[in-house]
Every structure is written in C-alpha cells, then in structure tokens.
Amino acid sequence: MNLNALTRPLDISEIDFRVQSINGGGYATILAYKDARTDMNRLDEAFGPYGWQRDYKLVDTKLFCGVSIFHEQSYQWIWKWDVGVESNTEKEKGQASDAFKRACFNLGIGRELYDYPVISIKLNEDEWEKDKFSGKAKQTWNLRIRDWRWYSEFTDGKITFLAAKDDKGKLRFTWGVMKPKEVEPEYKASAVSEQPIEAEPTAPVQIKGDDANIAGILKPKPEVDEEREKAIAEYTAVVGKPPHHKMTTENILKAINEQINENIEEPAQEEEIEEPVVETDIPIGLESIRDEFSKIETIKDTKQFVAWAKETVAKYIDIDSEEAINEFKELCNNHYAKIK
C-alpha cells in the first residue's frame, strides 16, 4: 500500500488543459483537469490492480459512483461516493466518468487542482472569432491548446508556480514565483499532446527568484512544416473542416483536388427541385456561360472562387451547351491550380 500516491500532486504530464470560455474581448479561460485514466493509474500505484473497486448506483435519478479501497487493519472495504454530471458529447459515458473522477477527488487524487489559479490568456487575433449567427466568441483552429507546453511547481502539496508556452514557442502565461534553481527544470507537454518532445541536454543555468528567465523554462517545439500547414489551411477552407491528423500532406492535397472537381460538377436532381428558379439570377443579356470567362481570372481567393464557379455552373446548366459548360470547368481548374 502506497498512500502517498493518492495525495502526491499530479505531474503536468497527467493533466489536460482545454478552453472553458472566451469573452468578447478575446480573453480565454483555460481549464486544468484530470481524466479517468489518471485516477486508475494512481489507484493501481497505491493499492495494486486488485486492491480497489468501484460501483455505480442511481439516487433520485442521479448517477453516483463509489470507489472502495481495502483497509488491511480493519480488514474491510472503505467507500467514497460522489455524483456526476452529463458531458456535452456522450452524456451517459461522460456522467459515469465524471462521477468516478469526483469520487477519486474524495480520496485525494488531484485535489490540488482546486488550488490552481484562474488561467486567463489574451488570445491572438487569429485564435478567436465571433460566431456569425450567435455573435458569441469562439476559438479557431489556430488556437492549439493541446500542443502548448506547461511547467508547474509545488510546495507542501500547494501549487506555487505555473507557466505555459504556445505551439510556436511564445510564452503566453505565468503565475506565481519560481523557486531558485541551479539547472534548467524539466519541461513537459500536457496529457493530451499527440507528440510529446524529449528535453534536450543544456548547460546549467543559474535562475534566481523574480530575475528568472521564465521564457527559458519551456523549450520551443521543432520548426513547423510550412508546406503541411498551408495544405491544412487550404483543406479547411475548401472542405469546411480540418483534415484527420493522420492524413499525409500528399493525401491532403489529393483530397483538395477531388473536392474542387466535385464542387463544380453538375448539380444533383434534388438540388434542381429545391431551387427551380436559379435562372432568375442570370444577368440580362447573358445567354452563354462563355460570357463569364472574363471573370475567372479576377477571383484570387480559393474558397470564394469555388463557390462562384459552382454557382455559375448552376445558372447555365439548363440553357447552355455541354461543350461550353465543360470548357468553363476546364478554365476553372486551370485558374484554381494557379491561385492555390
């Protein structure tokens, strides 16, 4: 039995960070939390895989989870119970997981998270935007909290220092006073980082109190693959969502070309039924899609160009020849290859 495993502060690599909210001024509140796997690992460390158990029960339609540990002195199981709340995604699974994590708080696992400071960070302009329908602030794909680097210090189980660097290596948050050190401290990624980076050996650095070089605590990540980042941005603009993280750059570019060709194909029959009067949008005096050829070279934005090309094909599909339509598509593909 190792009871110290219950009360020992969670290492930064055992903690997850996510955006809790963003206000209208572009300040994000970041939440530090633990997941159920962290609790299970600590219970295994303290009591062994066969020295604890859990159970669930409904009380007034609310789901409670109980975690029990075997007390050798009294030779009986000691239970700690707590209630869970539903998550925004898988509500039943989320409620069960939340109840389990709360019960483990009662045993002491991660209890220091309640002492963490309010993590409020001013976002860059490209990291947030206002929803065009609700007007509420929301994060963009440029805010990659999961790729940030974090560092923490504790004294007598209480957090005394917390710092973070973003995925580009810029220091974005500090709180508290760092302890004096003879060497540079170890830095780590959060629990959800997909590609944790090993620390590189460095020469000893003398760090003292307020004069400490906070920026030196967290090392920058390797250089960003600019070609891949550009492909991801273009894929997001064309498809409307980012590509899967396991897609290669080559497959991303291939998917973009396939989507472009699909977007300017002839509209399906169902679309014609839903919008039977698209011909009313045709400017007076234009009888052929060839009259639109001069506009192709004037549009430089890829997303805007795809939308315009698709709309133009829909306008002329029923009144122009197949030869003219195909000629328009070929010119569109050639122009898209230039501007992407």
QUIVEN-V899501 format. One record per helix or strand. SS is the DSSP state (a for helix, b for strand). FROM is the first residue (numbers start at 1). LEN is the number of residues. If there is no record, write none. Layout:
SS | FROM | LEN
SS | FROM | LEN
This chain:
a | 4 | 4
a | 12 | 3
b | 16 | 7
b | 27 | 7
a | 36 | 12
b | 52 | 8
b | 62 | 10
b | 76 | 8
a | 91 | 17
a | 111 | 5
b | 119 | 4
a | 125 | 3
b | 128 | 3
b | 137 | 3
a | 145 | 3
b | 149 | 7
b | 158 | 8
b | 171 | 6
b | 181 | 1
b | 188 | 2
b | 207 | 1
a | 209 | 3
a | 214 | 3
a | 226 | 14
a | 249 | 15
a | 269 | 6
a | 278 | 4
a | 289 | 8
a | 302 | 15
a | 322 | 18
